């Protein structure tokens, strides 16, 4: 029986936490020839694999495509709706984000939002990554006469930077700042040629720089530690990895990496009656749960009720999870068939062994205490009708009859506060004894 429970537990644990524990990241690339050149998704995958970080990639990169075009592209939408993507990278047509802001607000931003909404709907645990591209090597000569800010590389690149950052902020997304890495390389490593002859598309060095940026934001790791040079010189590869570290890894928060993580916090309460424990789940930001009751049984219910086979103390653990995050909460639960029921109609026995009926107490509970369950303090009140002028002894015993706390209540005093801060949590028997009677009641202590 217990072997079956253990196997069932292992099966449940594996199925519920497979996503959280998986090292494989699934990444979808949506863009055009900038993403398709030199097969950036494949270069990113190989870079990740060389670092020991497994990824699966898929891409749709028709030449010249815009965000607007992708919102109605059947392949793009089908890929997004496959779901279970950890990241979906979005790359706009290379010039559009650098156009005048009024034009960007109508031709770019709304379609970025539409794509992001589709990604979030199909991939509730996924993140959108905006692929920040770069300014053309000598600016946008075709649009320079009508829009002077793009006449230079610096002007065009600055606008691309600004607009991609805006898209990320507007859509609670992260940025893969490829353009910023290119700019660092242009300013510091001038011998590295990032552009092909058209002054627009990436060379293998340019694609390698993009792969380094994506590796850093997706895995949140230092790319300079990855010894994989692609098909470029070892020196250039080292310098490009260094640039990605300086620009991306050393400033992950600048690119909103981690800004939208949702942490789950596990927590629960337990109430026991006899051998049955009723659990109340207090976890936050969780989409699933795994309970381990300490006797080999498990549950995936939100608020389970569990009956134990025997009396005892059991270590109960709750794992709550949200997407690829999880948290654990544990506490001891004590169940016993020997615990008296907490009713007001309990017997009071005098020192000669004779029973004192409830009518002798004016039909009131002879012993009142609260709260129950108690935490660090217990308020105790004795029915005045039980007063016999003598002092009283207040004692707390565990279920094996061993005393854990003894205190005296002076004669003429009917109220007392017990300090329980040093008493371990569990179920105990509270007794009040005077020269005439002894009264007992069960109490639960839970700190």
N, C-alpha and C positions, 0 to 999 in steps of 0.2 A: 504493500500500500504506500509506504513512504518513498520507495524507489520510484513509483509512478508519479507521486507528487513532485519529486525532485526533477524528473525528466520534464514534466509539464511546466514547472517553474522555469527551467532552462529554455524551453521552447518559447514561453511567453516573453522572457527577458530578451531573447534574441530578436523576436519579431518586433517588440516595442522599441528597442533601442538600436536597431540595425542602422537606421538613418543617422542617429547621433554618433555612432561609433565608426561609421564608414569613412575610409580615407579617400574615397573616390568622389571628386567634384564633377558635376555635370554642367557643362557650359555651352550655351547656344550663342552663336555670333550672327547678328543681323546687320548688314551693311552693303557695301558695294566694292568697287575694285581696290580701294585702300585696304580693306580687310582681306580681299581675295588675293592681292598681290603676294607672291611668294608663299601663299597659303599660310597666313598668319595663324589660324586656328591650329594647324598641324605643328608649326614651330613652337607655339605656346605649349601644346601637349608634350612635345619632346623635351622642352626645357623643364616642365614640371616633372616628367618621368625621371629625367636625369637627377633631379633633386630628391627623388623618392616620394613625390607627391603625385598620385594617380589622378588622371582626369579623363573624362569622356567629352568629346566635342562634336558639334554639328554646326553647319553654317548655311546661310542663304545670302549670297553676295553678288547679285546681278549688277553689271556695270552701270554706273551713273544713277543708281537708284536713290530715291529720297525717302525720308520718313513717311511722307504722304503716300508714296507708291507702296511702301511696305504695309500700310494700314489696310490695303485691299489685295495684297499679294497672297494668293491661296497657299503657296508653299510656306511663306513666313507665318501665316496664321495657323496652319496645320502644325508647324514645328513648335510654336509657342504653346498651343493647346495640347501637345503631348504631355505637358506637365512634368513635374518632378525635376525641373531645372533648378540648380543651385544659383546660377547666375545667367542672365541674358544680357549680352553686350549689344548696345545700339550705336551705330555709326551713321551720321547724317551725310548727305552729299557734301563734298569738300568745301564748297564756296558758300552755301546758303547761310550758315550761322554767322558769317562775317558781313552779311548784307545790312542795310539800314534797319534799325530796330523795328520800325513799323512793318517792314517786310518780313522780318524774322517772326514777329508776333502773329502773322497770318499764315506764313508758309512753313514754319518749323515748329514752334512751341506747341500748338494744338495737337499736332500729329505725334510729337514726342509723348505728350500726355496720353493720347489714345493708345499708343503702343505699350506704355507703362501700365495703363489700366488693364489691358489684355494680359500682360505678363503677371500682374498681381492676382487677377481673377483665376488664372490657370495654375499659378505657382505660389500659393500662399506662404510658402517657406523660402521662396527664391528672392533674389535681389537683382534690380536693374543696374547695369553698369554703363554709364555714358562714355563712349570712346572718344576722348578729346583728340582731334586731329591737329595738324600743324599748318602754319602759313606756307604758301608756296615760296620756292627758293628766292625769287626776286619779286614777290608780290603778285597780285592778280592783275596782269596786264589788260585782260579783256574788260574788266569792270572798273579799272582805274580812272578812265575819263569821266565816268558818271558817279563814282564813289571814291574820292581821293584817299580815305583812310586805308584802303587795301592796296595802295600803290607800292608799298614796301612789305617785305617779309614781316618786320616788326609790327607794323600796323595791322596787317591781316591776322597775324598770330595772336595779337592781344585781343582782338575781337572774338576770335574763336575761343580763346581761354574764357573770356567773360561770359559768352553765351552758353558754353557747355556747363560752366559752374552754375549758371542760372537754371538750366534744365535740371540739374541734379538737385538743387535746392527745392525747386517747385514740385518735384516728384518723389522727394524723400529717397533719393537714389545715391549711389556712389559714383566716383569718377575714376577712370583709368587715364591718367594725365600724360598720354603719349606725347602730345604736343609740347608739354612742359619739359619732358625728358629730352626731346629733340632740341629745344632751345638751349638747354644746359650744354648739350654736346656741341652745338654750333658755337657757343660762347667760349667753351673751355677746351674742346678737342677738335680743333679746326681741320685736322687732317682726315677725319672720318667723313666720308661722303654718304649722306643720307638719302640723296635724291637721284633718281634715274635721269636720263637726258631730257625728259619733258619738264623737269623742275617741279614736279608735282608728286608722282608716285614714289614709293619707297624702294631703295636698294635692299639687298639682303641685310645690310647693316641697319637700315631703317626699320625693317620688319623685326629684326632681333631686338631693337630698342623697344618696339611695341610689345613684343612677347615678354620682355623683362618687366615692363610696367604692369601688364595684366597678371603676371605671376605674383607680383608683390601685393596688389590689392585683393586678389582672390585668395591667396594662401596666407597673406599677412606675414610673409617671411622675407628675410634679407636676400635679394637676388645676387649680391656680390659673393655669396658663399657657394654658389652653384657652379661647378666646374664643367660647363658644357659650352662649346664655342660655336656651335652651328657650323656653317661653312665659311666663316670669316676668320681673319687672323686672330690668334690668341691675344695679341695686344689690344686690338680693337674691341674684341669681346669683353676683355677685362675692363676697359675704360667705359664701355656702354653699361656694363653691370654696375660699375661704380656710380655712374650718373643716375641710374635708376634707384640705387640706394639713397643717394643724396637727396633726390627730388621726391621720391615716393615713400620709401620705407621709413626714412627719418621724419616724415611729416604725414603719417597715415590719416590723422584727424583732419588735416587740411582737405583731404579728398573724401571726407565723410565716411571713411572706413570705420565701422563699428558704431557709428552714430545712431543707427536704427536697430541695433541688436535688442531683442526682447528677452530679458532674463526671467526664468521661472523660479519660484521659491516654493519649496514643499513644506507642508505642515499639516498636523491633524490633532484631533482630540479623541479620546477613547472613554466610553462608559461601559461598565461591566455589570451584569446581573447573572450570578451563578457562573456557568461556564461560557456564557455568551457575551461577546464584546461588540459594541456598536461604535463604528468609526465615523467621525465627522471630518471631512476633508476641508482644510483651510488653505490649500495651495492657491497661488496666484499665477496668472499668465501660463496656464498649462492646458495642453490639448489631449493629454493622455496620462494614465497612471498605472503603476504596478505596485501592488501591495504584497508584502511577504510577512505572514503572520507569525513566523517563528516556530511553527510546528510542521513545516514542509508544504503547507497549503499557500496558494496565491490567489489574487483576484485583480481584475482590471476595471472593476466598478468604481464609480466616483465615491460613494459612501457605503462601503460594504458592511454587512453584519456577519460575524464569524463565530461559530460555536466550536470550542476546543473539546478534545476527547477526555482530558484529565485536568485536574487542578495544577496550577503552577505559575511561574513567572516566565513570560515569553517576550523576546526581543522583536518588536514589530517595526518594519521598515516600509516607508512609502517613497517611491521614486516618481516624481512628476517630470514631464518633459514637454518641451515646446520646440518644434522643428529639430534643430541639431543641438539643442541645449537641454540639460537636465539638472535636477537638484534632488537631494536625498534628505529625509527626515526620519529619525528613529527614536523610539522610546520603549520602556518596559511596560507591559500590561500584565496585571495579576488577576487570575480568575480562580474561583474556588467554590466548591459545592457546600463548604462548611460555613460560609459567611451568613450570619443571621440577616433576615429581611429588615429593612429600615422602616418599621411601622411604629405608630404611637401606642398601640395596644400591646405593650411588653410587660412582663412580670417584674415585680419588685419584691425582693425576698429580704425579710428581716434577719437579724443575726441568729434567731432561733430556728430558722428554716421555714417559718410560716409565711404564706403568700399574703401580700397586701393587695387587695383588689383595687381596680381603677377608681371605684366609687370613693375610696378613702382619699383620692387625690382630686376630688371635685371634678372628675371627668376631664382633667387637663393632663397634657403630657408631663410626666414627672421630670423629664430631662430634656431641655431644649438647647441645641447648639447649632451654630451656623458659621460659615457656609459648609455645605457637604456636597461635593468634595471640597476639602479645605486646601489652602495653599500654605502660607507661612504662619498664619494665625487662626485660632479657633475661638469663637466667642461662646462661652458656656453659661447657662442660666438654670438654676435649680428651682423647682416649684416650691414656693414658701411653705406649702402645706406639709412638705417633708422635713421641715426644720425641727430638729430635736435638741437644739442648743449646743450640740457638739461640733467639733471640727470635722471636716470631711477630707478624705484622701482622694485625689484625682489621679488615675493611672491610665496609661496607654500600653496595651499589650499587642504583640504581633499575633498572627494566626496560630503560632505554635505555643502561645501562652507566655512568651518571654516578655518581661517589662522593658519598655524603651523610654518611658517618661513617667515620673512620679512627682506630684506636686500637692501641697496641702492648701485647703481653703479654710480660712479662719472661721470660727463659729460666728454666727450672725451675718455672714456674708453669703449671698446667693448668686453672685456673678463673678466670673473669672475669665481672663484672656490667656489662652495657652499659646506659648511661642513654639511653633513647630518647625522653625527654620533649620534645625539640626536633625530632624527626623527624615529618613529616606521616604520617598513616595511609595505608596502601597495602601493596602487595606489593613485596618487595625480595629481592636475592640477598646472602646472608651468606657471606663468604669468609674462610678462615684460611690464611695463607701463611707458610711457614718457608723455611729454606735448602734443604730437601729436598722439600717438597710444597706443593701448593695444593688446598684442599678447599672446595667450594661447596654451599650448601643454600638453598632458598627460605624466606623468613619473612614472615609477615603481621603488620603493626602496626595495631592498632585501639585508639585511646585511649577 
